[in-house]
Amino acid sequence: MKRICIVAFVFLFGAAVAFADEVDEELSNQVTDQLRVSTRQMIRAGIESDDAIKMTRLMLNHHFREEHALRAHAIIMSAQEQGLPVAPIMNKAYEGMSKQVQDRNIVQAMENVRSRYAFAYEQARELTEEKAQMRSLGNTIAKGLAAGVNDNDVGEIMERLQQRAQQMRRAQTIELATETFRAARDMARLGASSKAAADVVCQALKQRYSTKEMKAMRTSFMTRSRTTAPTDLARMYSSAIKQGIGAESLESSGTSGPGSMGGIGGPGSSGHEGGSGHGGGGGHK
């Protein structure tokens, strides 16, 4: 036991020395002791040494104030501790520096990204505790938030998914959730408002669209958005789905204005999972 403790101490001491040597060798003499210590803490927290040193060096090159550089380090370490992806946060910093954004604003943007992923992963945990599934779904939700879907609408979509999850296996639920948030993300990216995008996918979930149908709806929306204003198109889709029109009929429906799809198709026309009939009525929680 004593021998094991000695070996462990030697290993940890050697690792600490290696970190110190690498940081000292790679960073200039202009780096303050606090920044050196903080860079080593990043590496010990699990950040790749090359990434930690690169980020510190770039911040120095862009004349970050020490307090802002230390805050940037803290944001990265916080994300690592929470099990969040650090690459999007670091990429946001690199993007800001390449555009000569002020250091204070870069740090705020980094915190916004960390907060976005924290919220997205928290939402994903509502459907699964399995780490790989949670990360994948969380990343998809985060991309939707970055595209313009707001927190409240993400919560409303998740509420609908939880209702559907009661009649589905977990793997099916995750597949449907992923495709649902992809649809909301792409509609928002194309210019639809957050509320309009959320209304479409919530109606689709209420009408028991399958994963395949949700994907078909997303694809047809992307095609039709080339000729119709995305928010208007989203409202048309929401109205049509509410009336029972299936995903395969959306692309061929008329686009003359809101409600123009209303007479096409009808309840029971598309055969969604769990039965061909659709629930009536619209609206959300």
N, C-alpha and C positions, 0 to 999 in steps of 0.2 A: 504493500500500500504506500509505504514511504517512497519507494522507488518510482511508483506511478506519479505521485505528487511532484516529485523532482523533475521527471520528464515533462509533465504538463507545464510546470513553471518555466522550464527552459524553452519549451515550444512557444509559449505566450510571450516570453521576454524577447525571444528571437524575432517573433512576428512584429512586436512593437518597435524593435530596433529597425527592422526592414522598412516598416511604414515611415519611421522617422527619417531614415536615410533617403528613401525615395522622394519624400516630400521636400527635404532639404536640397536634394540634388536638382529637382525639377523646377522648384520655385526660386525666384530671384531673391537677392538679399533685401530687396525693398519690401518684402512681405513681412507684416507684423507678426509677433509671436502669437497673438490671438488667432490670426488667420491660419497660421501653421497648425496650431492645436485643433482648430475647427476642421481643417482639411483632414487631419489624421482621424478625428472623430467620425467624419463621414465614411472613411475607409473601414474603420472598425465596425460601423453600423451596417456594412454590407454593400456600400457603393463601390463600384470598380475603381481602383486607384487611378487609372488613366482618366476616367470621367471626372473624378473629384479634383484631380490636379488641373485638368483642362479647364474646368469651370472656374476654378480659382484664378488661374492665369488669365483667362479671358476677361474676367471681372476687373482684374488689375489693369489690363490693357485698356479697358474702357473707363478707367478712372472712377470705379465704384467707391463710394465712401465706405469705410470699414464697417460701420453699423449696418449698412445695406447688404454688404457681402456676407456678413455673419448671419443676417436674417435669411438670405437666400440659402445658405447652408442649412439653417434650422428647418426651413420649409422642406427641403429635400429629405433630411433625416426624419422629419415627422411623417412624411409620406411613406418612407421605407418602413418605419415602425408600424404604421397602420396597414401595411400590406398592399399599398397602392402602387401603381406603376410610376416610376420616377422619370422615365424617358420623356413623356409628354411635358413634364414640368421643366426639365432641363432644356428641351427643345424650344419651349416658350422663352426661356432666358436667352438662348442663342439667337432666336428670331429678333427679339428686342434689341440685342446688342448689334446685330447686323444692320438694323434700321436706325441705329443711333438714338434709341429711346432713352430717356433719363433713367438712371439707376433706380430711383424710387418707384417709378412706374413699372419697371421691369419686375421688381420684387412683388408689387401688388398683382401684376398679371400672373406671376408664378403662384401666388397664394390663391388666386381665383381658380386656376387649373387644379390645384390640390383639393380645394373645396368642392369643385365640380365632381372630381373622381370619388371623393369621400361620400358625397351624396348619392352618386350613381351606384357605388358598391353597396351602400346601405339599402338602396331600393332593390338591388339584385338579390340580397340576402332574404328579402321577403318571400322569394320563390325557391331558393336553394341554398344549402349550406355547403354543398360540394364545391371545393375551391376552384377547380378548373371551370366549371359551369358558371360560378359566381363571377369570376374574373372576365370571362368572355362576354357574359350578359352585361356586366358593369361597364366594360369598355364600350359596348354598343350604346348603352344609355348615355354615357358621358359624351360620345360623339353627337348624339341627338341634342344634348344640352348645348354643346358648342355650336351646333347649327342654328339654334334659336328656340328650341322647345324649352319652355320654362318649368321650374320646379313643380308648380301646382299642376300643370298638365301631365307631367311625368307621374305624379301621384295619382291622378285620375285614371290614367292608362293602367297603372299598376293595380289599382282597385278592380278594374274590369278583368285583368288577367287573373287575379286571385279568385274571382268568382268562377272563371272558366277552369281554373286549376282543380277545383273541387271534383270535377268529373273527368279529369285527365291524369295519365301517368306523368311522373315528373319529367322524364325525357321529352315527352310531347309538349309539356308546358313550356319548357325552356326553349324548344324550337319555335313554338308559336310566339313566345315573348320576344325572342331575338328578331324574328321577322316583323313583328309589330313595331318594335322600336326602330328597325331599319326603315320601315315605311314612314313613320313620323319624322325621322331624321332627314330622309330624302325629300319629303314634301317641304320641310322647313328650309333645307338647303336651296331648293328651287325658288323659294320666296313666299311660300304659304305662311300665314300667321301661325303662331303656336296653337292658338285655340282652334283654328280651322283644321290643322293637321291632326290634333288630338281628337276632335269630333269625328273625323273620318275613321280613325282606327278604333275608337270606342264604339262607334256604330257597327263596324265590322265585327268586333268581338261580341257585341250584344246579339248580332245576327248569326253568331256561331261560325264565322269564317274559319276555315282550316289554315294551317301554315301555307299550304300550296296556294290557296285562294288569296291570302294576304300578300304573298309574293306577286301573284298575277295582278292584283290591284295596284301594288307599288309600281310594277313595270308599266302598266297602262297609264298610270298617272304621269310618269316621267315622259312618256311619249306624247300625251295630250297637252302637257304643260308648255310644249313648244309653240302652241297656237292659242292657248287660253291662259289668262292670268291665273297663276297658281292658287291664290286665295279663293277666287271665284270658282275655280275647278274643284277645289277641296269642298266647298259648300255644295256644289252639284253632286259630288260623290257621296257626301254625307246624307243628303236628301234621298238620293237614289237607293243607297244601301238600306236606309231606314224603311223604305217602301218594299224591300225584299229583293232588289236586283242583285244577282250574283256577280262575282268578280269577272267571269268570262263575258258578261254582257256590258260591262262598264265602258270598255274602249270603243264599242260600236254604237254606243248611245249618242243621242244628239247633244250639241253643245251650244245651243242658241242662247241659253241663259239659265239662271238658277231655276231648278224645278223642271228643266226641259227633258230630263230623263225619266220623269215620274211615271209615264205611261208604259214604259218598257219592262218586260219581265213581270214578276209578281211573286207573291208568297209561294214558296215551294218550288220555284223554278230552277234553283241551282244545286240543291242537294248537298248542303254543308254537313260537316261531321256532326254526328249525334242526331240526324234526322233531316228531312228535306223541308220541313216547315220552319218559318221564322217567327220570332217573337214580335209582337206589335209595339208600337209607340216608340218615341225617341226620348231624348233628354238624358241627363246624367244625374249623378248623385245629388 
